[in-house]
Amino acid sequence: MRRKRRKRWKRRKRKKRRKRRRNRKRMRGF
């Protein structure tokens, strides 16, 4: 059986951000 989905709120598109905390310390040395 198919159910119709109602959108109660508008979804905002978000770009996924990758956290690079480990790499920042390495980059400082260069």
C-alpha positions in Angstrom: 0.0 0.0 0.0 1.2 3.5 -0.9 0.9 6.3 1.6 1.1 10.0 0.6 3.7 11.9 2.6 2.9 15.5 3.7 5.8 17.9 4.1 5.2 19.8 7.3 8.4 21.9 7.0 10.6 23.0 4.1 13.9 21.2 4.0 16.9 23.3 3.3 19.7 21.8 1.3 22.9 21.6 3.3 26.3 21.0 1.8 28.1 18.3 3.9 31.2 19.7 5.5 34.1 17.4 6.4 35.9 18.1 9.6 39.6 18.1 9.1 40.9 18.8 12.6 43.7 16.2 12.4 45.0 17.5 9.2 45.3 21.1 10.4 48.1 20.3 12.8 50.1 18.6 10.1 49.7 21.5 7.7 51.1 24.0 10.2 54.5 22.3 10.0 54.9 22.9 6.3 
